[in-house]
Amino acid sequence: MIPDYQPSAELLHSFGFRPYAAPPRQQRYSRPSECGQETIVLYDDGEMTLLEAVEGRLLYSFQGRVASEAELRVLLRQVNWPAEVAAAG
């Protein structure tokens, strides 16, 4: 069985995500989008959730697991989130 992959804080930071407060057994990272806020929630059991808030409405884009950084990048592109390193600044 292939272990579940979870992105490191460093990788998410390079994509422009910043950590914020989360309940126990979760890590949350968020970044602004063109029309709202994108959030990744990492759970201790290996699952993750991608959430997007647009104009005050919460859209659930994905909940599940990925096997690698490459799969994470594909997933981000599938939900129309940039999956490239953010410009420094």
Secondary structure in CASP SS format (residue, H / E / C, confidence):
PFRMAT SS
TARGET T0000
AUTHOR 0000-0000-0000
METHOD secondary structure of the structure
MODEL  1
M C 1.00
I C 1.00
P C 1.00
D C 1.00
Y E 1.00
Q C 1.00
P C 1.00
S C 1.00
A H 1.00
E H 1.00
L H 1.00
L H 1.00
H H 1.00
S H 1.00
F C 1.00
G C 1.00
F C 1.00
R E 1.00
P E 1.00
Y E 1.00
A C 1.00
A C 1.00
P C 1.00
P C 1.00
R C 1.00
Q E 1.00
Q E 1.00
R E 1.00
Y E 1.00
S E 1.00
R E 1.00
P E 1.00
S C 1.00
E C 1.00
C C 1.00
G E 1.00
Q E 1.00
E E 1.00
T E 1.00
I E 1.00
V E 1.00
L E 1.00
Y E 1.00
D C 1.00
D C 1.00
G C 1.00
E C 1.00
M E 1.00
T E 1.00
L E 1.00
L E 1.00
E E 1.00
A E 1.00
V E 1.00
E C 1.00
G C 1.00
R E 1.00
L E 1.00
L E 1.00
Y E 1.00
S E 1.00
F E 1.00
Q E 1.00
G E 1.00
R C 1.00
V E 1.00
A C 1.00
S C 1.00
E H 1.00
A H 1.00
E H 1.00
L H 1.00
R H 1.00
V H 1.00
L H 1.00
L H 1.00
R H 1.00
Q H 1.00
V C 1.00
N C 1.00
W C 1.00
P C 1.00
A C 1.00
E C 1.00
V C 1.00
A C 1.00
A C 1.00
A C 1.00
G C 1.00
END
